[in-house]
Amino acid sequence: MSPLDDYGQALSGASVLVVDDEPGMRNFLAKTLGPRVKTVAEAGSAREATERLDEAQFDVIVVDNKMPGGSGIDWVREQRRKGLYAETVLITAYADLETAIAALRAGVSDFVLKPFRANQLIGAVARTLDRGALRRDNRLLRHALQAEGESRLLGRSAPMQAVRAMLEKLAPLPTPVLFTGATGTGKELAARTLHQMGGRAERPFVAVNCAAIAPDRIAAELFGEVEGDRLRPGLFLLADGGTLFLDEVAQMSETLQAALLRVIEDQRIRPLRAEREIPLDLRLTFATNTDLDKAVDDGRFRADLYHRINVLRIEMPPLSDRSEDIVELAALFIQHFSRALGLPELKLDDETLLKLSRYPWPGNVRELRNLVERSVILGSFPEDFAGSGSVTGVQAIENLDLVMQRHIMHVLELSGGNRAEAARRLGVSRKTVDRKVATWGE
């Protein structure tokens, strides 16, 4: 097994800055780490190291505590105040308690005591990376636990197949994507699917509801802030390398809209009270159920920001336009909640399936999901949807075509055979009705 295998992929993908005023030691550090990490940069002084940080972002900084004009701890403390986000490893000849406390307060992640061997240095950098990744994962997990809903974009109808085809086309591209559509149509799920299809799938996907964060806290939540000697990373930094999804983007204040425009154009952020901008590698996706064209006309949304986020738009279809998916969604939600809650599966007979298919679902998929969750907990569907048969959720999917055939043919009969009128009543396109009727040989 190679040294790379011993320490994992985090080390091999890391960028490291080595700061030491002694050329021999600096060369040794660079040669030791060089073959094991992605990139190594060198700085021979605190001033040169500061200039390096102004130019690029690093995952780890290895710094000697003894430098001309001040200690490494003092330099780290100063950089934290400016907005340093990188992990730090301190090289020191002294392991006294006072130095250790000062280093921890300054935000140093690990120590290497002189004299040291190459594997001790590599181990310290690897541990530092692991701890940083763990802190980031914990923060992302806490954020993700506030969200709810399925993690898959469900449905086999023609409108959803068109959405998936567009997502596949856009997945390899870095261009921002705007998802529009009514509340509950699955805009976040579509953005998550786009992320999973692309090259950033192994990196974080962070979803933010801009309307759910207090106006006086949203800038700090997004961009981060310097608190004392520490940088508290915001969601932009936590999503770095992955995808950030900003929902209800039309609810942003004018000041925040201007800041977002700069992020899109420069791929850099400046945390609150920080002196330094931090570069990002991030895909941005957006969503709104607001008419942005009208918001721009009314002066509530910046026209320049609108043009930057509206390069590629995906309109999510309402559930009434994809009635073929209702039974499949209901059956899968029943399976999900019965397993998650440890409760029996509800029965879905033909009568219930028809009632579900005929209901207009103004709240879209979210309303259907909430209905199923409530019904699983209570043990039955509400009276408006209840049937009297004994078909399980799994069997319901298999009976989908038969149920849809009965429903569409019933509406066609009520419409006097007028397919355009039947399509209007069903809330689907005329093409959908024609395709289904042709399939059934009617």
C-alpha positions, 0 to 999 in steps of 0.5 A: 500500500502506498503512502497515498493509500494510507492517508486517503483521498482528502490528502491527495486532493489538498492544496497546501501553503508552506510558510518558513523563513529557512530555505532548507526547512521550507524545501524539505516541507515542500518535497515531503508533501509535494508527491502526496498532495495536489499542490504545494506553494511556498512562502519565505516570510509572513508578508509573502504568505499573506500575499499568497493568501490574497491570490489563492485559497488553500486547504492547509497552511503549514507554518513555522512558529518562529519567524522574523518580526513575529510568531506563526501564532500571531500571523495565524491570529491576524489572518483569521481576523482577515477571514482565513478559512484554511486549516493550519498546522504549526511547527514549533520547538516548544510544547509548553502549555502556554504555547498550546493554549495560544495556538488553539485560541488562534485557530491552529488545528494541529502541531508538529514538534521539532525535530520531526520525521516526514511521516509525522508531518504527513500525519498532522496534515491528514488529521487536520484535513479530516477534522476540517471535513468532519466539522464541515460535514456536521454543519452541512448535516445540521443544515440538511436536517432542517429540510424535508421531502424526497431526495429523488425526482419522481414521475414517468409522465411526458412533462417529467421526462422532458425535465429530466432530458433538460437536466441531463443536457445541462448537468456537465455545464457550469452555467447557473440554472433558474427553476421556476414553477408553483410551490410544491412542484419539486424545484429543489429536487430538480436542482438536486438531481442536476447536481447528482448528474454532474461532475460535482456529485461527490461534493456538497449540495446545499439548499437555502430557503432565502425566505426562511432566514431572518433578514438581519441574519441572511448575509452572515448565513450565506457569506459567513462572518469573522467573530473575534479571531475566527471565521464562521463559514457561511453556506457559500463556503460550506458548499464550495466545490459543489452546488448551492441552491438558493430558493425564493431568490426573489425575497432577497433584499436589494443589498443582498442581490448586489452581493449575489451578483458579484459572487456570480460574476467573480466567484469570490465572497467576502465574509462579514467583517473580513478583510480578504475575499475568498475564491470559490468553485461553485455551481449556483442554482436558483428557484422562485415561484415569483414572476421575476419579469414583473418583479424587475418591472416593479423595481423589486428585483435587479435587472442585471441579476435577473439576466445573470441567473436566467441564462437557462430556465427550467419550468417545473410542471404542476401536478395537474399537468402530470396526472399520470404520475399521481398514483405512482407518487402516492404509492411510493409515499405510502411505502416511504412513510410506512417504513419510516414510521413503522406503520402498516401500508395503506390500501389503494383501491381503484376508487381511491386511485380515481379520486386521487387522479381527479383531485386538482392538487393546488399544492402540487406534489408537496400537498400529495405527500403531506396527505399521504403522510397524514393518512398513514399516521391516521391509518386511512385516507380522508373521506373525500379520497377513501375507497373500499378495496384492498389493493396495496401501494405496490400493486397500485403502481402495476394498476396505474394504466388501467386506472388512468384509462378508466379515468380518461375515458370517463372524462372523454365520455363526459366531454362528448368525445371532445379530446380538447375539452377532455384535456382541459378538464383533466388539466393535461395537454391534448397530446397526452390524451391523444397518446393515451387513447392511441395506446389503448387502441380507442 
